[in-house]
Amino acid sequence: MKAKGLSNIGVIMDKIVVTAKGLSNIGSMMDKSIVKAKELSNIGSMMDKSIVKAKGLSNIGSIMDKSIMKAKELSNIRAMMDKIVVKTKKLSNITTVIDRIYLES
């Protein structure tokens, strides 16, 4: 998918949430209203505008609560993000960001 910004991430996440093990509580990661949005049109309320504009989402660590980073339910997030990275150019740096999050948590 060639997603402009994050407009198609809802579709990507829907598919991954259904198939990925260990992500059953992903609803606690996002506001329910955001989870229900088909294309995450309200994603601006989840992230600071400055973070949304950051190239490669290099500041994604500040998007997530520390409790979420430590949550066991997200143990497979690396595999989930790898799939997203393959499909979107905008998230090209996310695997290195996730690596840093693992080291910090």
Buried (B, 14 or more C-beta within 10 A) or exposed (E): EEBEEBBBBBBBBEEBBEEBEBBEEBEBBBBEEBBEBEEBEEBEEBBEEEBBEBEBBBBBBEBBEEEBBEBEBBEEBBEBBEBBBEBBEBBEBBEEBBEEBEEEB
